[in-house]
Each structure stands twice: as structure tokens, then as C-alpha cells.
Amino acid sequence: MRNVKAVAMDMNAQYCKAFRRLCPKVNIVYDGFHIIKNYNDRVLTTIRRAEQNRLIEEMNAITDKKSDEYRLLDISYNTLKKSNYLILANKATLEARDKAARAHNRQLYEMYESRGLPIPGGQHKWGTASAKRQETILASNEKLQTAYTFRMMLQSYLCCTDSKKMKDGLKLFIAAARKTGIEELDDICQMIERRMDGITSRAMHPISNGPLEGTNNMIKTLRRQAYGFRDTHYFFLKIWDASRQTPKTRKYKSQQNCA
């Protein structure tokens, strides 16, 4: 490890502690994906579940199920129901999906509907209102909207290429988040303070363990699809062959990538 300058990892405290003891001269870089995933799980998802449980309790306490109060609570609950993906997604991603969906629907119209032909089986129109639905969901709950806005702030600070600017930005984020009084945000602030050095190291060493984790998932998928391999050498050849394939793009250049 004498020539290694930095290592990317997730925020596992035990692994980090062991690595610092064995390789004290190597800088630890916390992967940006894990930072945002931690925020999504501990803040956005937790708030959404708590709000749904609160709405259910209030609905159960109302005896008249046809009252206006019950109807409004039911609308709020159905708005949050099955909305986890929309709450966690970036706005730019949803806008790209909607744009690709509109192009796909326009293609189906020109090929079939404009000629009076039915759309063939196996094909269907895609939804084009993901970004609008996200705005509706966030507008219906102030706490969720606040948490989503702070996640956008956190993402912008993590993109800084100067470690000092990133650290100053994260301190501003922590100070502003604690003023909201949201308990979930206070927990994430404590996590950032404890791991500030590893997070700001991303500015000096913009590395990620994403390719490694993607390779591990690919290997697990190969093994699961084959229900296991008896021949270790053949398993290695399958891994080698799958690794040579062109990886999927996330730039939404084609409509199929957005499906």
C-alpha cells in the first residue's frame, strides 16, 4: 500500500477504524453515492413513512368516513403512497425520463395511431408526468419539501473541487439544517460532522468504489442466474466474458434506457 494515496469506501465505522489502524498514511474517501443513500434512507424515507403512519392514525380516529376531513386525509395518504421513487429521484432525472417518454409516445402515434392502427401487444405509452407528480408530492408536505431541498444543497456541496470550500459549505449546511428543528436532519448532521475529513477528501481524490460494487453485483447476478457453478474455472470465464461487455449508459441518449 506504499504507493496508494487514497481509498474509496462506504461509511462502515468498523471497517474504517480497521483501515486507519493498518494504513494510517492512506487517505479515506467516503463514496458520494453512499453519502446520498444514507441521507435518503435516514431522512427522506423516514419522514415519508412517519407522515404516512400519522395520516393512517388520524384517519382511523375519524368515525365518519364520508366527512370532508377524512376525504382530505385520504387524498394526502394516497399522494404519499407508492411515491418513494419520486421522492428520492433527482428532478433532472425525472425530466429526462419525461422527455424520453414523450418522444416514445410520439413515435407510437406516428407509426400506429395516426394511421388508424392499434398499438401492438408488448408496447404501450409511457407516463410523462413524473416531474409534475414529484412537485405535487413535495408541495403537499412541508417537511418532505424541506428535506428534499436540503438534499439538493448537500449534493451541490459534494460536487466542490476545493476541499476548503466543501468543508465551509458543509458547515453552512449543518447550521441551516439544525435550525429547521427536523430530528432526522439533526441525525444526518451528526454523521457528517463525525466523518468530515473523509467526505472532504473527495475534493482532493475524486474516486468512487462504484465500479467495484457494480462488478460484485454482476458476479452475484451471474451466480444466481445459473443457480451456482460447480466448475470454478468456468465461473471465472463467465465473469471475464461478462466484464468485456459494454456497460449500460445513464445519459438517457435513447428512449429504451429510460424504460
DACOR-V883383 format. One record per backbone hydrogen bond with DSSP energy under -0.5 kcal/mol. CO is the residue of the C=O (numbers start at 1). NH is the residue of the N-H. E is the energy in kcal/mol with one decimal. If there is no record, write none. Layout:
co=CO nh=NH e=E
co=CO nh=NH e=E
This chain:
co=1 nh=4 e=-1.2
co=5 nh=27 e=-2.5
co=7 nh=29 e=-2.7
co=9 nh=31 e=-2.4
co=11 nh=13 e=-0.6
co=12 nh=16 e=-2.4
co=13 nh=17 e=-2.3
co=14 nh=18 e=-2.2
co=15 nh=19 e=-2.3
co=16 nh=20 e=-2.4
co=17 nh=21 e=-1.5
co=18 nh=22 e=-2.0
co=19 nh=23 e=-3.1
co=23 nh=26 e=-1.2
co=27 nh=7 e=-2.4
co=28 nh=30 e=-0.5
co=29 nh=9 e=-2.2
co=31 nh=35 e=-1.6
co=32 nh=36 e=-2.2
co=33 nh=37 e=-2.5
co=34 nh=38 e=-2.3
co=35 nh=39 e=-1.9
co=36 nh=40 e=-2.8
co=37 nh=41 e=-2.6
co=38 nh=42 e=-2.5
co=39 nh=43 e=-2.1
co=39 nh=44 e=-1.0
co=40 nh=45 e=-3.1
co=43 nh=47 e=-2.7
co=44 nh=48 e=-2.4
co=45 nh=49 e=-2.3
co=46 nh=50 e=-2.2
co=47 nh=51 e=-2.5
co=48 nh=52 e=-2.2
co=49 nh=53 e=-2.5
co=50 nh=54 e=-2.2
co=51 nh=55 e=-2.2
co=52 nh=56 e=-2.2
co=53 nh=57 e=-2.2
co=54 nh=58 e=-2.1
co=55 nh=59 e=-2.3
co=56 nh=60 e=-2.5
co=57 nh=61 e=-1.4
co=58 nh=62 e=-0.5
co=59 nh=62 e=-0.9
co=61 nh=63 e=-0.5
co=63 nh=65 e=-1.0
co=64 nh=67 e=-1.2
co=67 nh=71 e=-2.0
co=68 nh=72 e=-2.3
co=69 nh=73 e=-2.1
co=70 nh=74 e=-2.4
co=71 nh=75 e=-2.0
co=72 nh=76 e=-2.1
co=73 nh=77 e=-2.3
co=74 nh=78 e=-2.5
co=75 nh=79 e=-1.7
co=76 nh=80 e=-1.5
co=77 nh=81 e=-1.8
co=80 nh=83 e=-1.4
co=83 nh=87 e=-2.2
co=84 nh=88 e=-2.0
co=85 nh=89 e=-1.7
co=90 nh=94 e=-1.9
co=91 nh=95 e=-2.4
co=92 nh=96 e=-2.0
co=93 nh=97 e=-2.1
co=94 nh=98 e=-2.5
co=95 nh=99 e=-2.2
co=96 nh=100 e=-2.2
co=97 nh=101 e=-2.4
co=98 nh=102 e=-2.3
co=99 nh=103 e=-1.8
co=100 nh=104 e=-2.2
co=101 nh=105 e=-2.7
co=102 nh=106 e=-2.2
co=103 nh=107 e=-1.9
co=104 nh=108 e=-2.1
co=105 nh=109 e=-2.2
co=106 nh=110 e=-2.3
co=107 nh=111 e=-2.1
co=108 nh=112 e=-2.3
co=108 nh=113 e=-1.1
co=109 nh=114 e=-3.3
co=112 nh=115 e=-1.2
co=112 nh=117 e=-2.8
co=113 nh=116 e=-1.6
co=120 nh=123 e=-1.6
co=129 nh=133 e=-2.4
co=130 nh=134 e=-2.2
co=131 nh=135 e=-1.9
co=132 nh=136 e=-2.1
co=133 nh=137 e=-2.5
co=134 nh=138 e=-2.5
co=135 nh=139 e=-2.3
co=136 nh=140 e=-1.2
co=138 nh=141 e=-1.0
co=141 nh=145 e=-2.2
co=142 nh=146 e=-2.3
co=143 nh=147 e=-2.1
co=144 nh=148 e=-2.5
co=145 nh=149 e=-2.2
co=146 nh=150 e=-2.0
co=147 nh=151 e=-1.6
co=148 nh=152 e=-1.8
co=149 nh=153 e=-1.8
co=150 nh=154 e=-2.4
co=151 nh=155 e=-2.5
co=152 nh=156 e=-1.9
co=153 nh=157 e=-2.1
co=154 nh=158 e=-2.0
co=155 nh=159 e=-0.7
co=156 nh=159 e=-0.6
co=157 nh=160 e=-1.5
co=161 nh=163 e=-0.5
co=162 nh=166 e=-2.4
co=163 nh=167 e=-2.4
co=164 nh=168 e=-2.6
co=165 nh=169 e=-2.5
co=166 nh=170 e=-2.5
co=167 nh=171 e=-1.9
co=168 nh=172 e=-2.0
co=169 nh=173 e=-2.4
co=170 nh=174 e=-2.5
co=171 nh=175 e=-2.3
co=172 nh=176 e=-2.5
co=173 nh=177 e=-2.6
co=174 nh=178 e=-2.0
co=175 nh=179 e=-0.9
co=176 nh=180 e=-0.6
co=177 nh=180 e=-0.9
co=177 nh=182 e=-0.5
co=178 nh=181 e=-0.7
co=181 nh=183 e=-0.6
co=182 nh=186 e=-1.6
co=183 nh=187 e=-1.7
co=184 nh=188 e=-1.6
co=185 nh=189 e=-1.9
co=186 nh=190 e=-1.8
co=187 nh=191 e=-1.7
co=188 nh=192 e=-2.1
co=189 nh=193 e=-2.3
co=190 nh=194 e=-2.1
co=191 nh=195 e=-1.3
co=193 nh=196 e=-0.9
co=195 nh=199 e=-1.9
co=196 nh=200 e=-2.7
co=197 nh=201 e=-1.2
co=198 nh=30 e=-1.8
co=199 nh=202 e=-1.4
co=200 nh=203 e=-1.5
co=200 nh=204 e=-0.6
co=201 nh=205 e=-2.6
co=205 nh=207 e=-2.5
co=209 nh=213 e=-2.3
co=210 nh=214 e=-2.7
co=211 nh=215 e=-2.1
co=212 nh=216 e=-2.3
co=213 nh=217 e=-2.4
co=214 nh=218 e=-2.0
co=215 nh=219 e=-2.3
co=216 nh=220 e=-2.4
co=217 nh=221 e=-2.3
co=218 nh=222 e=-2.3
co=219 nh=223 e=-2.3
co=220 nh=224 e=-2.3
co=221 nh=225 e=-2.6
co=222 nh=226 e=-1.6
co=223 nh=228 e=-2.6
co=224 nh=227 e=-0.9
co=230 nh=232 e=-0.7
co=231 nh=235 e=-2.0
co=232 nh=236 e=-2.2
co=233 nh=237 e=-2.0
co=234 nh=238 e=-2.1
co=235 nh=239 e=-2.2
co=236 nh=240 e=-2.7
co=237 nh=241 e=-2.5
co=238 nh=242 e=-2.5
co=239 nh=243 e=-2.0
co=240 nh=244 e=-0.8
co=241 nh=244 e=-0.7
co=242 nh=245 e=-0.9
co=255 nh=258 e=-1.3
co=256 nh=259 e=-1.4
